[in-house]
Amino acid sequence: MRHRPDRLFLLTGGVQGLAFAWGLPAMVWWVVDLRLSPFRLAVLGTALVLSILVTETPTGVVADLYSRKYSVVAAYVVMG
């Protein structure tokens, strides 16, 4: 059987889409259940953006120096 990277790409994209579709209502429910103020939501959003910035920079360096494949594999290992 031949290796088909396009099928793997579509499969991982579909799994990520399902995870997002199931996770978003849970996040909304948590916000409503915890009764977070707009300030706290802004702090959480800022923390999210900063964590993305901190993790994307080394990932980009790895992708530039070695290979984008290693960068993607490392991201999947870290994310679970």
Secondary structure, DSSP 4 states (H G I P E B T S, - for coil): ----HHHHHHHHHHHHHHHHHHHHHHHHHHHHHHT--HHHHHHHHHHHHHHHHHHHHHHHHHHHHT-HHHHHHHHHHHH-
